[in-house]
Amino acid sequence: MCNELECGQDSPSSSNSGSVDERSPLLTEPCGHVPAQPVRKKQVLEETIDKRESTSKLVYIMIGLWMGTFCAGLDGTLMATLASPIATDFQSLPSLVWLATAYLIASAAIQPLCGKLTDIYSRRTGVLVAQLLFFIGNLTCGYASRWWLMIIGRAIAGLGGGGLTIIANITTTDLVPPCHRGFWQGIGSLCWGLGNGLGGVFGGYLYDVWNWRLAFLIQVPLTVVAAIMCYIHMDTSNAGTSTESSMRRVDFLGSLLLIATLVLLLLGLNSGGNTLPWDHPLILATFAAFTLSFGVFVLVETRIAAEPILPPRLLLNRTVASVCMTNWVINMIVSSAMYHVPIYLRIRGSSATNAGAVLIPLSITSAGGSFLTGLTINRTGRYKYLIVPNLLFLLVANVSLHKLTLTTLLWLPRVYVGLVGLAYGDMLMICLMALVGSVKRSDQAVATSLSSAFRSTGSVIGVTMASTVFQNVLRTDLWNRIGDQKNAAETIREIRESLDELRNLPRQYQQPAKDSYMLAVSVVFLATSILAVLSFVSGLSIREGKLYGRLVEGEVEEQEDA
């Protein structure tokens, strides 16, 4: 229970401590909150235990949110094993990156808006809209008959999935006092981590035994159940006044520019050296348009937007900036690993199910690590001492993945992926707690959205970067190895368009093709190893903050930012 002994701080009294309404936190009095009149510890403990009805309501709310979070995590990694089969079905393997990034770009664009929009329309309305979008997106993917329709479905699902993830975090921050937050956020991270880690093996299994479309359709009823639970148990008490002036303060222009910037960057990186030469006028024009779009985005965020999606004032806070940068780089690493370790196993001849199963250790270690780290922080109130060992795990794991060969023992990649997952899950919780401990309570929703935007854009850029490196190295090395053979252009095109083609190649081409694929995978993990070093640098800049500050009528003791 949260009392004055556990929180270790006294706080000013609250004038309304004797009443509870729909705006009150659903778990006990905030940490460190004691009445102005001296009372016995037994009385404080009894008042804490008495609110069983409110705690029960919180449990039902969080179960509904966690179901959505689990599905969003699952959907976000289905493409780790399904992207190749789907792209092969549509005969578009060189454009595989769009399957992953359509979801991630949409998620990155919507997340910064969720805090402000749900302040205006309520958390419940936001959750229900996100679940509706998630429902429509997965239904579209399940029945898509064209490549472009599949991409649209992934983008719509990304809007819903991004909203579900961030609104669950914001709602937890709203309802749970700081000294309990590590525990509840830990369970949320556990649900997301389980979904995120199981997505690959789940998709691969359904592809092997049935059809990849079922992986999307099976999420539809789960989404409906989660929506019903949230509709019944959540209320609209946090809704503001949805006036025209309130809506004008939402940074829709910044969000659209963010989408345009990411799409232009993705288009240039994915096409350059893949479908067109890097010096082709269209590629140069795309990068010029990206630079212009990024410049306008920065201008809007710093000079025009009333409440920008990437608030410069928060990024001036050293801990906030360090958390965002660390999240950004780590998500680049993890997204690259989730898509390219299964490719490595497919090169070794594994089925889609077995290739996806390599992500199970990532699921277990990221979810379990995040939960245990949350409990540890909840108990100690400290997190900085956990940063160095986790980032070292991340660096060692990526260097080890870089060293994989065609004769590596098949259990070793699972160990390396497990280390990546452990570092990822732990750092996810550490960064979240450092973030909420470094800003005022009134800024926590915006700061959480800001951090999620960096995570999502990191995933987008990570997948894009890794795919660009992979495709360019693969194409170049294939030409070096078999470019002088008869019908080389046609053979190379077939090899690049489908991993399944490796088994059907003439014997003289099979080993060179595998060697080229292995070189491409190795270079991808060399790049992520460099990123792991950068994450180490940014992670060391995170400061230890007070997690158990004063919480009185919506205010949190501000942390000093030297």
C-alpha positions in Angstrom: 0.0 0.0 0.0 1.1 3.5 -0.7 1.6 5.4 2.6 3.9 8.0 4.0 6.5 5.4 5.0 6.7 3.8 1.6 6.9 7.0 -0.4 9.4 8.5 2.0 8.0 12.0 1.6 5.4 14.2 3.3 3.2 16.4 1.2 0.8 19.2 1.7 -2.8 18.4 2.6 -5.6 18.4 0.1 -8.7 20.3 0.6 -11.0 17.6 -0.8 -9.5 14.5 0.8 -12.8 13.6 2.3 -14.7 13.1 -1.0 -14.3 11.0 -4.0 -15.7 11.8 -7.4 -15.2 10.5 -10.9 -12.1 12.7 -11.4 -10.4 11.1 -8.3 -7.6 8.6 -8.9 -8.9 5.1 -8.8 -6.1 3.9 -6.5 -6.0 5.3 -3.0 -4.6 8.7 -2.2 -1.6 9.9 -4.1 1.9 9.0 -2.8 3.0 11.0 0.2 -0.5 12.5 0.5 -1.5 12.7 4.2 -4.1 14.9 5.9 -3.1 18.1 7.6 -4.3 16.8 11.0 -2.0 14.2 12.6 -3.5 10.7 12.3 -2.4 7.3 13.3 -0.7 5.1 10.7 -3.4 2.5 11.2 -6.1 5.0 10.2 -4.1 5.9 7.0 -3.7 2.2 6.1 -7.5 1.5 6.7 -8.4 4.5 4.5 -6.1 3.1 1.8 -7.6 -0.4 1.9 -11.2 0.8 2.0 -11.5 1.8 -1.7 -12.0 -1.7 -3.1 -14.7 -0.6 -5.5 -12.5 1.9 -7.1 -9.6 -0.5 -7.3 -11.9 -3.1 -8.9 -13.0 -0.6 -11.5 -9.3 0.2 -12.3 -8.6 -3.5 -12.8 -11.5 -3.8 -15.4 -10.4 -0.6 -17.2 -6.8 -1.8 -17.4 -7.7 -5.3 -18.6 -9.6 -3.7 -21.5 -6.7 -1.4 -22.2 -4.1 -4.2 -21.9 -6.1 -6.4 -24.4 -5.8 -3.6 -26.9 -2.1 -3.1 -26.0 -1.4 -6.9 -26.5 -3.1 -6.8 -29.9 -1.2 -3.7 -30.9 2.1 -5.3 -29.9 1.1 -8.5 -31.8 0.1 -6.6 -34.9 3.3 -4.5 -34.9 5.5 -7.6 -35.4 3.4 -9.8 -37.5 5.3 -8.5 -40.5 8.6 -9.9 -39.1 7.6 -13.3 -40.6 4.7 -12.4 -42.8 6.2 -9.6 -44.8 8.2 -12.0 -47.0 5.3 -14.4 -47.7 2.9 -11.5 -48.4 5.3 -9.7 -50.6 6.0 -13.0 -52.4 2.3 -13.5 -52.9 2.0 -10.1 -54.4 5.4 -10.5 -56.2 6.8 -7.3 -54.6 9.6 -8.5 -52.3 11.8 -5.4 -53.1 9.0 -3.2 -51.8 8.6 -5.4 -48.6 9.6 -2.5 -46.4 6.3 -0.7 -47.1 4.4 -3.5 -45.3 6.2 -2.7 -42.1 6.6 1.0 -42.3 3.0 1.8 -43.4 2.0 0.7 -39.9 4.9 2.4 -38.2 4.5 5.7 -40.0 0.8 5.9 -39.2 1.6 5.0 -35.5 4.3 7.7 -35.3 2.0 10.3 -36.7 -1.0 9.6 -34.4 0.8 9.1 -31.1 1.9 12.7 -30.5 -1.7 13.9 -31.0 -3.3 11.4 -28.6 -2.5 13.2 -25.4 -4.1 16.5 -26.5 -7.1 14.9 -28.4 -8.0 12.7 -25.4 -7.7 15.7 -23.1 -10.4 17.3 -25.2 -12.7 14.3 -26.0 -11.8 12.0 -23.1 -9.6 8.9 -22.8 -12.6 6.6 -23.4 -13.5 8.3 -26.7 -9.8 8.1 -27.8 -9.6 4.4 -26.9 -12.8 3.5 -28.8 -11.8 5.5 -31.9 -8.4 3.7 -31.8 -10.0 0.3 -31.5 -12.4 1.1 -34.4 -9.4 2.1 -36.6 -7.6 -1.1 -35.6 -10.7 -3.1 -36.4 -11.0 -1.6 -39.9 -7.3 -1.9 -40.6 -7.0 -5.6 -39.8 -10.3 -6.4 -41.6 -8.9 -4.6 -44.7 -5.7 -6.5 -44.6 -7.5 -9.8 -44.1 -9.4 -9.4 -47.3 -7.0 -7.3 -49.4 -6.7 -8.4 -53.0 -4.2 -5.8 -54.2 -0.8 -4.7 -52.9 -1.9 -1.0 -52.5 -5.0 -2.1 -50.5 -2.8 -4.1 -48.2 -0.6 -1.0 -47.5 -3.7 1.1 -46.8 -5.0 -1.5 -44.4 -1.6 -1.5 -42.6 -1.7 2.3 -42.3 -5.2 2.3 -40.8 -4.2 -0.4 -38.4 -1.2 1.6 -37.4 -3.3 4.6 -36.5 -5.4 2.4 -34.2 -2.4 0.4 -32.8 -0.4 3.6 -32.1 -3.4 5.1 -30.3 -4.1 2.0 -28.2 -0.5 1.9 -27.0 -0.1 5.5 -26.0 -3.6 6.0 -24.5 -3.0 3.0 -22.3 0.2 4.6 -20.9 -1.5 8.0 -20.5 -4.5 6.5 -18.7 -2.2 4.6 -16.3 -0.5 7.8 -15.5 -3.8 9.5 -14.9 -5.2 6.9 -12.6 -2.3 5.4 -10.7 -0.2 7.4 -8.1 3.6 7.5 -8.7 4.6 4.9 -6.0 2.3 2.3 -7.6 3.0 3.3 -11.2 6.0 1.0 -11.7 3.9 -2.1 -10.9 1.0 -1.1 -13.2 3.1 0.1 -16.0 5.1 -3.1 -15.7 2.0 -5.2 -16.3 1.2 -3.0 -19.3 4.7 -3.4 -20.7 4.4 -7.2 -20.0 1.2 -7.4 -22.2 2.7 -5.3 -24.9 6.0 -7.2 -24.8 4.2 -10.6 -25.0 2.2 -9.4 -28.0 5.3 -7.9 -29.6 7.4 -11.0 -29.2 4.7 -13.5 -30.2 3.7 -11.6 -33.3 6.4 -13.2 -35.5 5.9 -16.8 -34.4 2.1 -16.4 -34.5 2.1 -15.0 -38.0 4.6 -17.6 -39.2 2.6 -20.5 -37.7 -0.7 -19.4 -39.3 1.1 -18.9 -42.6 2.5 -22.5 -42.5 -0.7 -24.3 -41.4 -3.4 -22.1 -42.9 -3.1 -18.7 -44.5 -1.4 -15.4 -43.6 -4.8 -13.6 -43.8 -6.0 -15.3 -40.7 -3.3 -13.5 -38.7 -5.2 -10.3 -39.3 -8.7 -11.6 -39.1 -8.2 -13.3 -35.8 -7.5 -10.0 -34.1 -10.9 -8.6 -35.1 -13.0 -10.3 -32.4 -10.4 -9.6 -29.7 -10.6 -5.9 -30.6 -14.4 -6.0 -30.3 -14.2 -7.5 -26.8 -11.6 -5.0 -25.6 -13.8 -2.1 -27.0 -16.8 -3.4 -25.1 -14.9 -3.6 -21.8 -13.5 0.0 -22.2 -16.9 1.3 -23.2 -18.6 -0.2 -20.1 -16.0 0.7 -17.5 -14.3 3.9 -18.6 -16.0 7.3 -18.2 -15.6 10.6 -19.9 -14.8 12.6 -16.8 -11.5 13.9 -18.1 -13.0 15.4 -21.3 -12.5 19.1 -21.7 -14.5 21.5 -23.7 -14.3 20.5 -27.4 -14.5 24.1 -28.7 -13.2 25.3 -31.9 -10.4 27.1 -30.0 -9.3 23.9 -28.3 -9.2 22.0 -31.7 -7.1 24.8 -33.2 -4.4 24.1 -30.6 -4.0 20.5 -31.8 -1.0 20.3 -34.1 -2.6 18.6 -37.1 -0.2 20.4 -39.5 2.8 19.1 -37.6 1.5 15.6 -37.7 0.8 15.8 -41.5 4.3 17.2 -42.1 5.8 14.4 -40.0 4.0 11.8 -42.2 5.2 13.6 -45.4 8.8 13.8 -44.1 8.9 10.1 -43.1 7.3 8.9 -46.4 9.7 11.0 -48.5 12.6 9.6 -46.6 11.3 6.1 -46.9 10.7 6.5 -50.6 14.1 7.8 -51.3 16.0 5.2 -49.2 13.9 2.3 -50.4 14.1 3.2 -54.1 17.8 4.4 -54.2 20.0 1.6 -55.4 17.0 -0.8 -55.3 14.7 0.2 -58.2 16.6 3.3 -59.4 20.3 4.4 -59.2 21.2 6.7 -56.3 22.0 9.5 -58.8 18.7 9.2 -60.6 16.8 12.6 -60.8 13.7 11.1 -59.1 15.8 9.9 -56.1 17.6 13.3 -55.9 14.2 15.1 -56.1 12.8 12.9 -53.4 15.6 13.7 -51.0 15.3 17.4 -51.8 11.6 17.2 -51.0 12.4 15.4 -47.8 14.8 18.1 -46.8 12.2 20.8 -47.5 9.5 19.0 -45.7 11.7 18.4 -42.6 12.7 22.1 -42.6 9.0 23.2 -42.7 8.2 20.7 -40.0 10.9 22.2 -37.7 9.6 25.7 -38.5 6.0 24.7 -37.6 7.1 23.1 -34.4 9.3 25.9 -33.2 7.4 29.0 -34.5 3.9 28.3 -35.6 2.2 25.5 -33.6 0.4 26.6 -30.4 1.1 23.2 -28.9 3.5 21.3 -31.1 3.7 17.5 -31.2 7.4 17.7 -30.5 7.5 20.6 -27.9 10.9 22.3 -28.0 10.5 23.4 -24.3 10.4 19.7 -23.2 13.3 18.7 -25.4 15.4 21.4 -23.6 15.0 19.2 -20.5 18.2 17.1 -20.5 16.5 13.9 -19.2 13.6 14.2 -21.7 15.9 14.7 -24.6 18.1 11.8 -23.5 15.1 9.5 -23.0 13.8 10.4 -26.4 17.1 9.8 -28.2 17.7 6.6 -26.3 14.2 5.3 -27.2 14.8 6.4 -30.8 18.1 4.5 -31.3 17.0 1.4 -29.4 13.9 1.1 -31.4 15.9 1.3 -34.6 18.0 -1.6 -33.4 15.1 -3.8 -32.2 13.0 -3.3 -35.4 16.0 -4.2 -37.5 16.6 -7.3 -35.5 13.0 -8.4 -35.6 12.9 -8.4 -39.4 16.4 -9.7 -40.2 17.0 -12.5 -37.7 14.0 -14.4 -39.1 15.5 -13.8 -42.6 18.8 -15.3 -41.4 16.9 -18.5 -40.3 15.0 -18.6 -43.6 18.4 -18.5 -45.4 19.4 -21.5 -43.2 16.3 -23.4 -44.5 13.9 -22.9 -41.5 10.2 -22.7 -42.1 8.3 -19.4 -41.4 7.1 -20.9 -38.1 10.6 -21.8 -36.9 11.9 -18.5 -38.2 9.3 -16.6 -36.3 9.9 -18.7 -33.2 13.3 -17.1 -32.8 11.4 -14.0 -31.6 9.9 -15.9 -28.6 13.0 -15.3 -26.4 12.7 -11.6 -27.3 9.0 -11.7 -26.1 9.9 -13.5 -22.9 12.9 -11.4 -21.9 11.4 -8.0 -23.0 8.1 -8.6 -21.2 9.6 -10.3 -18.1 12.5 -7.8 -17.9 10.2 -4.8 -18.2 7.9 -6.2 -15.5 10.7 -7.0 -13.1 12.4 -3.7 -13.7 9.1 -1.9 -12.9 8.9 -3.8 -9.6 12.5 -3.0 -8.8 12.0 0.7 -9.5 8.7 0.6 -7.6 10.6 -0.8 -4.6 13.7 1.3 -4.7 12.6 4.5 -6.4 15.9 4.4 -8.4 16.7 3.4 -12.0 20.0 5.0 -13.2 22.1 2.1 -11.9 20.2 -0.2 -14.3 21.1 1.7 -17.5 24.8 0.7 -18.0 24.4 -3.2 -17.8 21.3 -3.2 -20.1 23.0 -1.1 -22.7 26.1 -3.4 -22.5 23.8 -6.4 -23.1 22.4 -4.6 -26.2 25.9 -3.9 -27.6 27.2 -7.5 -27.0 24.0 -9.0 -28.6 24.3 -6.9 -31.7 28.0 -7.6 -32.2 27.2 -11.3 -31.8 24.5 -11.1 -34.4 26.9 -9.5 -36.7 29.2 -12.6 -36.3 26.5 -15.1 -37.4 27.5 -17.6 -40.1 25.8 -20.4 -42.0 27.4 -22.9 -39.6 26.5 -21.1 -36.3 24.6 -23.3 -33.8 20.9 -22.6 -34.3 20.2 -22.0 -30.6 22.7 -19.1 -30.4 20.6 -16.5 -32.4 17.9 -17.1 -29.8 20.2 -16.3 -27.0 21.3 -13.1 -28.8 17.8 -12.1 -29.5 16.9 -12.8 -25.9 19.6 -10.3 -24.8 18.3 -7.7 -27.2 14.8 -8.2 -25.7 16.0 -8.0 -22.1 17.8 -4.7 -22.8 14.8 -3.4 -24.7 12.2 -4.2 -22.1 14.3 -2.9 -19.2 15.2 0.3 -21.0 11.6 0.8 -22.0 10.5 0.9 -18.3 13.6 2.9 -17.2 13.0 5.5 -19.9 9.3 5.7 -19.0 9.9 6.2 -15.3 12.7 8.7 -15.9 10.4 10.6 -18.2 7.5 11.0 -15.8 9.9 11.7 -13.0 11.4 14.7 -14.8 8.4 16.7 -15.8 5.4 18.3 -14.1 2.2 16.3 -13.9 0.5 18.6 -16.4 3.2 17.8 -18.9 3.2 14.0 -18.4 0.7 13.1 -21.2 2.5 15.3 -23.7 5.9 14.0 -22.6 4.7 10.4 -22.9 3.3 11.1 -26.4 6.6 12.8 -27.3 8.6 9.7 -26.2 6.3 7.4 -28.1 6.7 9.5 -31.2 10.5 9.0 -31.0 10.0 5.3 -30.5 7.8 5.0 -33.5 9.9 7.1 -35.8 12.9 5.1 -34.6 11.2 1.9 -35.7 10.3 3.4 -39.1 13.8 4.6 -39.8 15.3 1.4 -38.4 13.4 -0.9 -40.7 14.0 1.5 -43.6 17.7 1.8 -42.9 18.1 -2.0 -42.4 16.1 -2.8 -45.6 18.1 -0.3 -47.6 21.4 -1.7 -46.4 20.2 -5.2 -46.9 18.9 -4.8 -50.5 21.8 -2.8 -51.7 24.4 -5.1 -50.3 22.5 -8.1 -51.6 22.1 -6.7 -55.1 25.8 -5.6 -55.4 27.2 -8.9 -54.0 24.9 -11.0 -56.2 26.2 -9.2 -59.3 29.7 -9.7 -58.1 29.2 -13.4 -57.6 27.0 -14.5 -60.5 26.8 -11.4 -62.7 28.9 -13.1 -65.5 26.5 -16.1 -65.7 23.9 -16.6 -68.4 20.5 -14.8 -67.7 22.2 -13.3 -64.6 19.7 -10.3 -64.5 16.7 -12.6 -64.4 18.2 -14.9 -61.8 19.2 -12.1 -59.5 15.8 -10.5 -59.8 14.2 -13.9 -58.8 16.6 -14.3 -55.9 15.8 -10.8 -54.5 12.1 -11.1 -54.9 11.6 -14.3 -53.0 13.5 -16.2 -50.3 11.6 -19.3 -51.3 13.5 -19.1 -54.6 16.7 -20.2 -52.9 15.5 -23.8 -52.7 14.6 -23.8 -56.4 17.8 -22.4 -57.8 20.2 -24.5 -59.9 22.8 -26.0 -57.7 25.6 -23.8 -59.0 23.7 -20.7 -57.8 22.5 -21.8 -54.4 25.7 -21.3 -52.3 26.6 -17.9 -53.9 23.0 -16.7 -53.3 23.2 -17.8 -49.6 26.6 -16.2 -49.2 25.2 -12.9 -50.6 22.2 -13.1 -48.3 24.5 -13.7 -45.3 26.8 -10.8 -46.2 23.7 -8.5 -46.4 22.5 -9.7 -42.9 26.0 -9.3 -41.4 26.2 -5.7 -42.7 22.8 -4.9 -41.2 23.9 -6.0 -37.8 27.2 -4.1 -38.1 25.1 -1.0 -38.5 23.0 -1.9 -35.5 26.2 -2.4 -33.5 27.2 1.1 -34.2 23.7 2.3 -33.1 24.1 0.3 -29.9 27.2 2.4 -29.1 25.2 5.6 -29.8 22.4 4.4 -27.4 25.1 3.9 -24.7 26.2 7.5 -25.1 22.6 8.9 -24.9 21.6 6.6 -22.1 24.4 7.7 -19.8 22.9 11.3 -20.0 19.7 10.3 -18.3 19.5 11.7 -14.8 18.1 10.2 -11.7 14.8 11.9 -10.9 12.3 11.8 -8.1 9.5 9.4 -8.7 7.7 10.0 -5.4 7.3 13.7 -5.6 4.3 15.6 -4.3 1.0 15.0 -6.0 -1.6 17.5 -4.9 -4.6 18.5 -7.1 -2.9 17.5 -10.3 0.6 18.9 -9.5 3.9 17.2 -9.2 6.9 18.6 -7.6 9.1 19.8 -10.5 12.5 18.4 -10.9 15.4 20.8 -11.1 17.1 20.7 -14.5 20.5 22.1 -14.2 
